[in-house]
Amino acid sequence: TSLARTLSPAPACRSDKMVLLRLQKRLAASVLKCGKRKIWLDPNEANEISNANSRQSVQKLIKNGLIIKKPQVVHSRSRALRQLAARRKGRHTGRGKRKGTSEARMPSKVLWMRRLRVLRRLLAKYREAKKIDRHLYHELYLKSKGNVFKNKRVLMEFIHRRKAEAARQKLLSEQAEARRRKAKEARQRRQERVAAKHADLVASYEAQDSKSKPSKKG
């Protein structure tokens, strides 16, 4: 039986049924500009496809639909996106999910750079909008570099407080200046009144003297 199996013509029959389409697949891949694994050859039209031995004939078969470029396999990101959305909410980030130290996962230098850039952008925007002058800008720039402000809110509160204090100082100085001016004007008026009174008194004395002198002569 084993000898009969070795001499049986089954492989010859199988080779008659199968048609090698390696050349046609390579030509089709070159024409469609894709890999050979993306080429689909119609198994029912294997004999007709096997006759195509040029790019032109392969293009004709592609046009007739006997050779097709397989669609791109979809690599779905839905599960990954769902996982990322959960991570943004704080899920899946416990101790068991962490691989590195906290410094390796989010370096303190990166946090410092982000914070300082936010503060410097705010200062530059305020200076361009004329909300702060260049002197206050320079002072706050150095304070930001010296780690005085924890975040943008603290810096904005400091700016508002400083501007309110400056406005208050300006108001107080204006009020003091007005009081000084008012006192000076009152003092001048008093001096003028005193001088006028003195002049009237002197004039009255002179008039009395002029009246009394002729009577003495007589």
ABEGO torsion letter per residue (X at the ends): XAAAAAABAAAAAAAAABBBAAAAAAAAAAAAGBBAAABBBBAAAAAAAAABABAAAAAAAAAAGABBBBBBBBBBAAAAAAAAAAAAAGBGABAAABABBAAAABBAAAAAAAAAAAAAAAAAAAAAAGABBAAAAAAAAAAAAAGABABAAAAAAAAAAAAAAAAAAAAAAAAAAAAAAAAAAAAAAAAAAAAAAAAAAAAAAAAAAAAAAAAAAX
